[in-house]
């Protein structure tokens, strides 16, 4: 049970960080480019 709780907390923190990064002004969306490259390869 503890493992599930730790995983849930990690996912929650990761989602919060992702939200903060998404709201912050970024000059170049590098992660989006990486996703596009992966899609193009497939």
Z-matrix of the N, CA and C atoms (Angstrom, degrees):
N
C 1 1.485
C 2 1.526 1 110.46
N 3 1.319 2 116.32 1 -39.52
C 4 1.476 3 119.69 2 -179.06
C 5 1.525 4 110.62 3 -61.42
N 6 1.331 5 116.17 4 -38.97
C 7 1.472 6 118.98 5 -179.70
C 8 1.532 7 110.23 6 -60.18
N 9 1.333 8 116.38 7 -42.62
C 10 1.472 9 119.74 8 -179.74
C 11 1.522 10 109.92 9 -63.06
N 12 1.336 11 116.49 10 -39.81
C 13 1.476 12 119.93 11 -179.35
C 14 1.523 13 109.38 12 -65.05
N 15 1.338 14 116.60 13 -42.94
C 16 1.472 15 119.81 14 -179.76
C 17 1.526 16 109.88 15 -63.95
N 18 1.319 17 116.60 16 -42.82
C 19 1.474 18 119.75 17 179.52
C 20 1.523 19 110.11 18 -62.87
N 21 1.321 20 116.82 19 -42.23
C 22 1.471 21 120.34 20 179.42
C 23 1.521 22 110.46 21 -61.21
N 24 1.344 23 116.87 22 -43.37
C 25 1.469 24 120.11 23 179.36
C 26 1.521 25 110.43 24 -64.48
N 27 1.327 26 117.28 25 -41.05
C 28 1.471 27 120.40 26 -179.96
C 29 1.528 28 110.11 27 -62.79
N 30 1.325 29 116.77 28 -42.84
C 31 1.473 30 120.59 29 179.80
C 32 1.524 31 109.91 30 -64.38
N 33 1.340 32 116.66 31 -40.94
C 34 1.474 33 120.75 32 -179.52
C 35 1.525 34 109.99 33 -63.36
N 36 1.338 35 117.10 34 -45.50
C 37 1.468 36 120.51 35 179.88
C 38 1.529 37 110.17 36 -65.31
N 39 1.321 38 117.18 37 -40.58
C 40 1.471 39 120.32 38 179.48
C 41 1.527 40 109.90 39 -62.57
N 42 1.332 41 116.75 40 -42.12
C 43 1.469 42 120.40 41 179.55
C 44 1.526 43 109.74 42 -64.46
N 45 1.335 44 117.22 43 -40.52
C 46 1.471 45 120.81 44 179.92
C 47 1.527 46 109.62 45 -63.80
N 48 1.333 47 117.20 46 -45.31
C 49 1.471 48 120.58 47 179.38
C 50 1.525 49 109.96 48 -62.92
N 51 1.315 50 117.03 49 -42.14
C 52 1.471 51 120.46 50 179.53
C 53 1.527 52 109.85 51 -61.42
N 54 1.334 53 116.69 52 -40.31
C 55 1.466 54 120.32 53 179.19
C 56 1.518 55 110.83 54 -64.38
N 57 1.345 56 116.53 55 -43.19
C 58 1.471 57 119.92 56 179.80
C 59 1.525 58 109.90 57 -63.35
N 60 1.330 59 116.97 58 -44.05
C 61 1.472 60 120.60 59 -179.67
C 62 1.526 61 110.02 60 -63.16
N 63 1.339 62 116.57 61 -39.08
C 64 1.468 63 120.30 62 -178.55
C 65 1.527 64 110.07 63 -66.29
N 66 1.344 65 116.97 64 -36.21
C 67 1.466 66 120.00 65 -178.52
C 68 1.528 67 110.87 66 -76.34
N 69 1.328 68 117.00 67 -29.66
C 70 1.474 69 119.72 68 -179.24
C 71 1.533 70 109.95 69 -67.04
N 72 1.346 71 117.30 70 145.62
C 73 1.464 72 121.23 71 179.92
C 74 1.526 73 111.51 72 -73.91
N 75 1.325 74 117.09 73 114.08
C 76 1.468 75 120.95 74 -179.75
C 77 1.530 76 109.40 75 -112.06
N 78 1.336 77 118.76 76 127.45
C 79 1.463 78 122.58 77 -178.99
C 80 1.524 79 112.06 78 -63.99
N 81 1.347 80 116.88 79 -38.32
C 82 1.468 81 119.83 80 -178.14
C 83 1.528 82 109.63 81 -133.90
N 84 1.331 83 119.28 82 117.52
C 85 1.472 84 122.40 83 178.43
C 86 1.525 85 111.27 84 -73.12
N 87 1.329 86 117.17 85 82.46
C 88 1.469 87 120.76 86 -177.60
C 89 1.535 88 111.55 87 -66.71
N 90 1.357 89 118.54 88 -45.73
C 91 1.475 90 119.07 89 -178.12
C 92 1.518 91 112.44 90 -58.74
N 93 1.334 92 117.56 91 -35.60
C 94 1.467 93 120.60 92 178.96
C 95 1.530 94 109.42 93 -65.52
N 96 1.345 95 116.66 94 -40.82
C 97 1.466 96 119.89 95 179.96
C 98 1.522 97 110.22 96 -62.62
N 99 1.331 98 116.47 97 -41.52
C 100 1.467 99 120.27 98 -179.95
C 101 1.529 100 109.48 99 -61.82
N 102 1.340 101 116.89 100 -41.86
C 103 1.467 102 119.73 101 179.33
C 104 1.526 103 109.94 102 -62.59
N 105 1.339 104 117.27 103 -42.11
C 106 1.464 105 120.52 104 179.70
C 107 1.529 106 109.98 105 -61.57
N 108 1.337 107 117.04 106 -42.20
C 109 1.465 108 119.76 107 -179.49
C 110 1.523 109 109.98 108 -61.10
N 111 1.329 110 116.68 109 -42.92
C 112 1.468 111 120.00 110 -179.74
C 113 1.522 112 109.82 111 -62.32
N 114 1.324 113 117.24 112 -41.25
C 115 1.464 114 120.38 113 -179.72
C 116 1.522 115 110.21 114 -65.66
N 117 1.336 116 116.86 115 -40.34
C 118 1.464 117 120.14 116 -179.08
C 119 1.530 118 110.12 117 -65.64
N 120 1.333 119 117.92 118 -39.47
C 121 1.463 120 120.25 119 179.82
C 122 1.521 121 109.76 120 -60.31
N 123 1.331 122 116.70 121 -43.94
C 124 1.462 123 120.28 122 -179.53
C 125 1.518 124 108.99 123 -74.09
